[in-house]
């Protein structure tokens, strides 16, 4: 494994951008082609978790080495938590310059590479982690994209091991100074695996050579593409041309062995999170200021997500900037269907008090044979309606359950394009329409406070950690704390 301090740093080669296309139809777009920190003590074992708290002493839900000792006064604690390397706290804006990420002559990462804790790195153009190669990013690392062409692609068979901690996160961001940053400063992250998708030979657009992802069978559904924990991705995304865009982070055929928790995507010019098929599970996701959808699933995604918070830009020029946009595909009779399995979700629209004549903004758009179940959701503040259920006449039809959920502050329950009937939400178990926001709940406070003073009772959803309350947050508890979270808009 190579360490960057021992490498000659080469500039990344500018090349065509990775893109996952999302086109428009008459309704909207078509899909294209805890780690917990500890102080000293032993580091814990790595694996999927739903942790949102920090601990002190021994243990820790993530970590592969033994924890070090507490640093001298004035220094950050070291060891324990995360990858077992580097500090558990750091000033992410005051790191040593590590230069450009090293690449081979083709602009790729072609051998195992580690980005060292306490340093910031830059890259430009497409940066591919090749099959069989692992890119390790230690806690307390900042990676800056220098132009909209800067896209990190983790190819089929490659891995990214990026395990930060709450106070020593890994940040992917713009190379511009604070105050000058904006959505679209760099292109985003695309992870491509071999898990099942429901499209024949889907490919990432925009590469010099066609690049496939996913597979037609479930043989690789438990594959791992690595680890993403306590990671922030900001000022990101790019519209290459109409309906051809890149997201904050894209999971394309990614398997369930991949660990994904505590990820914030903010200030994205397109979707914050998008899944194209695959089986990867995730917890503790934050989608902030997405100019398109907060959470978008396509092509037979069958993973689960628990604890997700999304808040829209107050204004958007993007057509159909929704909270959820879930579908299976734009062609019928395919397998697997997208099975939405979500629990404990809070989706917040801007609640401007007017219904847009263009660019509708809807809480949940569920269409094109999507199935599965969503529970313990809060949907609020959407000017074009809380829900739009479409394509109920297909075989099989769009058929998804939404239970133990609450809505309030939307201009209407249903968007004008809604095929499920005017009592779809009201007829399902445990749902309620509130006349006003619960006490203490304010999505657009600074910082946001989407947390009620008292729990709205929910259900223990099958297949999820027991969390019997509506929304992403238990009353009085906020897992969006620490250095991995930023509310900056420029």
N, C-alpha and C positions, 0 to 999 in steps of 0.2 A: 504494500500500500504506500502510495506516495503522499508525503506531507508537503504543503505548498511552500513552506519556508526553505525547502531543499530543491525547489524546482525553478527552472527558468520560466518566467511567466510570459505566455504568448497571448497576443490579442485574439479574441474570438473572431471567426470568419463570418462576415455578414452573408446570409443566405436566405432563401425564401422562408416565409413564416409558417409555422404549424397553424392550422386552422381547423376547427370543427365547425362545419357550416350549419346554419339554422335559417331556413327560408321561410317566407310568408305564404299562408294560404288565405282563404277568404275569412278565416277566423283569426289567424295569427300565424306564428312561424311553424314550419315543418322542421323536424330534426334532420340534420345533414348526415351525406354519405353514411386516565390521568396520570399523564405522568404527573406525579406530585413531587415537589421538591422536598428535600430533607437537608438538615444541617449536620454534617458529620455522620457518624454511624455507618452501617452497611448500606450499600445501594441495593435496591430491590431488584426483582426480575422484570424483564421487559415483557410486554404483552398488552392485549386489548384491555381497556379499562374504561370506567366511566367516572373516574375521579375528578373532583373539582375542588378538592381541599388540599391544603398543604399540611405537612406534618413535620415534626421535629424529632430528633433522636434517630433511632435505627429504623430501617425499613424504607418504604417508598415504592410506589407501584411501578416505577420504571427505572431502569439502570442496569448496567451489565458489569460493573466492576464493584469494588468495595469503595465505600465512601471515604473521603479523606478527612483530615482534621480541620477544625475551624481555623480560618486564616487569622493572621495578626490583626490588631485593631486598625481600622481604616482600609482593610482589604476585603474583597468579597469572599464569602465562604467557598470552599472548593470541595469537589468530590460529592458523591451521593446524588441520587436522582438523575434524570435525563440519561445520557449515554454513559455516565460514569466518568466522563472527561470534562474538564472545564468547570467554571463557577456555577453556582446556583443562583447568583444574582449578577447583574451587570448593567452598565449604562450603554444601551444599544446605540446611542448617538455619539459616543466618544470612544470608538474602537480604533485600533491600529490599522493602518492601510495595508491590506494584503495583496493589493494589485489585481490584475485580471485573473480570472479562473483559468488554469492551464488547460490547453487543448492540444490535440495532435494536428498534423498538417491539414486535415480536412475540417478542422474546427470542432471536433468531437472530443468527448471524454471517453477514451478507449482503454483506460486501465483504472483500477481502483484508486480513488482520490479522496482525500480528507480536507475539508475546509476547517481551519483551526479556530477554536474558541478565542474570543477576544479580538477578532479581525473582521474587517469589511472587505468585500470583493466586488468586482464589476464584471459584466459580460455584455456583449452586443451580438446581434444576429442570432441565428438558431444555434442552440447548444444542446447536443444530443448525448445522453448517457447510453452507451451501446449495450447490446445484448451481452450478458455475462459480467457486466461491470457494475460496481456499487459506488455511488457517490455518497459519502458520509459527511454530514454537516453537524458539527458539534454545537452545544448550547452557546448562546451569546455570539451569534454570527449574523452579520447583515450582508445581503446579496443585492446588488443594485443593477437593474437593467438600464442601459444607457440610451435606448431608443425604442420606438414601437416595434422594431424588428427583433428585439431581444425576447426570445421564448426558450424556456427550459423544457426539453422533451425527454422523458424517461421511457425508453423504448421497451418493446416486448422482451422479456428476459432480463432486463436491467432492474436495479433497485436504487431507491433513494432512502437513506437512513438519516432522518432529520428529527431527532428527539431533543427538543428544548425543554425548558421548565417554565413555570409561570412567570418567574422573575429573571430568567435568562433564556428568552425565547430565540427563535430563528425568524428573521424578518426578511422578506423579499419585497423590495420597494424601488421607487424611482431614484435615479442618480441626481435629480435636481434638489436644490435646497428647499427646506421647509418654507412654505409660503409661495413657492413657485410650482409645486407639484400639482398634478391634475390627473383625472382618469385617462388611461390610454398612454401614459408615459412609457410603459414597456408592455410586452405582449402576453405574459402569463405563464402558467405551468400546465403541461399536458402529460399525464401518466397513462401509458398504454400497456395493457396486460393481455393474457391469453384466456380469460374467463369467457363464458358464453355470452353471445349477443344474438339478436334475432334477424340480423341482416346478412346477406351473403357477401363476404369479402369487403366489409366496410374499411375505409381507408381515411387516414388523416390527410386533409388537403394541404397543398402548399409546399410540399417537399420536392427536392430535386428528383427523387425516385419515389414512386408510390409506396406508402408505408401502411401495412395492414395493422389491425388490432383485433383482439377478441378471437373467438373460435365458434364453430357451429355446434359443439357438444359441451357437456358439463364436466368433461374430464379434468379441466384445469381450474375449476371454480374455487378451489381452496388455495390457489397460488398466492404468493406474496410479492408485491412490488416494493416492499419496504415499510417504512414508518414515517408518519407525519404527526408530531405532537407539539403542542404549544408553538404554532407557526402562524405568522401574520403575513398576508399577501395584500399589497395595497397599491393604488394609483396604476391600475393595470387594465389589460384588455385592449383590443383594437378592432375596428371595422375596416377590413381590407377593401370590401366593396359591399353593395347592398346584399344582405342576407349571408354574407361570408365574414364571420367574426371570430375572435378568440375570447375565451372567458378568463375569469380570474384563475380558477383551477378546473381542469377537465379530467374526469376519470373515465377512460375508454377501455372497456373490457377488463376492469381491474378486479382481482380475486379477493376472497374473504380473508386470506392470510395477511393482507395488508392492514396495518394498524393506523387508524385515522381518528384523532380526537383533539379537541381544543384548537380549532382552526378558525381564524378570522380572515375573511376576504372583504376588503372595503374599497370604495371609490373605484368601481369597475365600470368600464364603458359598455360592457355586455353583461351576461349572466355572472353572478358571483360564483355559484357552484353548478356544474352540470355533470350528469352521469349518462354515458352511452353504454347501456347494457352492463354486464358484470355483476358481481356479488359482494362487493366491498361494503362493510358496515362502518358507521361513523357515529360519534357522539360529540356534543358540545361544539356546535358550529355557529358562527356569527356571520351574517351577511348584511353589510352596512353600505348604504348608498350605492346600490346596483342600478345602473341605468337601464338594464333589462331585468330579467327575472332574478329573484333571490335564489331559488332552488329549482332546477330543471332536470327532469329525468326522461330518458328515451330508450328505445331499442332493446327493451327487455331487462331493465335494471331490476334485480331481485334482492338487493341488500336491505338493511335496516338503518334508520337514523333516529336517535333519541337526543333530546335537548338541542333544539335549534331555534335561534332568534334571527329574525330578519326585519330590517327597517329600510324603507324606500327613501330615495331623494325626495325632498319636498316637491320638486318639479322634474319632469323628464320629457325629452323630445323623442324617446324611443317608443315605437309602436308596441302596445301590449307589454307593458312593464309590470309583471305580476309577481305575487308572492311565490306560490307554487305554479309551475307549468309542467304537467305530467301527461305523457302519452306513451303508447307502445311503439307506433310507427305510422307511416302514412300509407301502408298497404295491409290489407286484411289477411286473416287466417295464417298467422305466423306464431312461432313459439320460441322462447317463452314470452308471455305477456309481461309488461311492466307491472310488477306487483308493489304498489306503494305501501311500505310498512314503516310508518312514522309514529312516534309518540312524544308528547311534551314539546309542542311547537308554539311559538308566538310570532305572528306575522303582523307587521304594522305598516299601514299606508299613511299618507300625509294628511288625510281628512281635511281637504281644502273647502269642503262645503258646496262644491259645484261638480256636476257630472261632465267630464270632458267630452266634447263633440268629436275629438280625434284622440288617438293614443289612449285607449281605455286602460285603466289600472284596476286589476281584479285580485282579490285575495288568493283564490285557488281556481285555476283553470285545469279541469280534469277531463281528458278526452281520449279519442282513438284507442279504445279497448283497454285503457288502464284499469287495473283491478287492485285488490288488496284492501288495506284498512289504515285509517288515520285515527288516532285517539288523542285525547287531552290537548286539543289545540285551542288557541285564542286567535281570532281573526278580527282585526279592527282597523278602521280608518281608510277603507278603500272607496274611492269616489265612484267607481263604476260597478260596485257590488262586491259582496263577499265571495260569491261562488258563480262559476259557469261550468255546468256539466254538459258535455257534448258527445255526439256520436253514439247515442243510446240505441240506434237502429242497426248498428253493425252486428256481425255474428263472429265471435261473441261480442256483446255490447260493452260499452264503458260501464263498469260495475264496481264501484268502490264504496266502502263504508266509511262514514265519519261519525264517531261517537264520543260521548263525554267531552263535548267541546262547547265553546262560548263565543258569541259574536256581539259586538257593540260598536257604535260610532261609524258604521258604514252608511253610505248614502242609500243603499238598498241591500236586501239579502241576496238577490239574484241579478246578474247582468242580463241584459235584454236577450243575449244569446244563451239560452239555458234550456236543455231538453229533458231535464229530469223531473219537471213539475214544480209547482210553487210551494210544496211542503216537504221537499227532499230533506232539508236540514232538520226541520221541526219534527219529522216523523221518526228520526233515528234516536236510539236510546241515549239518554243522559245529556242531550244538547239543550242549550238555553240561550235566549236572546236577552241581553241586559239593556236596560234603558240608559245606562251611563257607565263609564269606566269604573272599575273597582277602586276604592280608596287606595291611594299611594301609587297607582299605575299611571305612568307617563312615558310613552315611547320617545317623545321628542324633547324631554328634558336634556340638560347638558351636565353630566353624561346621562344617557337614557336610563330610565327607571321603570322597566316593564315588569315590575314586581308588585303584586298586590300586598296590602297590609295583612290580609287574611287569605288563606288558600280558597280557591274555587274548587270544590270537591270534584275529583275525577275518578279514574278506574285504574286498577292494576292490569295493564295491557299485556296480553300473552306474548311471550318472547322478548320482553323488555325488563330492565330493572324496575322494580316496583316503585312507582312514583304516582300516588293517587291524588293528583291535583291537575287542574287544567293549566296549560301554558308551560313554558320552558323553565320556569323558576318557582321554587317553593317560597312561600311567604317569608320575607325577611332574609332570604339567602340569595346571594348574587355570585354566580360562578364566573362572571365577566370581570374579573379583577386581576391585577398583576400587569407586568410589562408586556405580556403577549397581546394586550388589548390597547387600541388607540382609537380615539374619536376624532382625530384630526381630519379636516376636509381639504387641506392643501399643504 
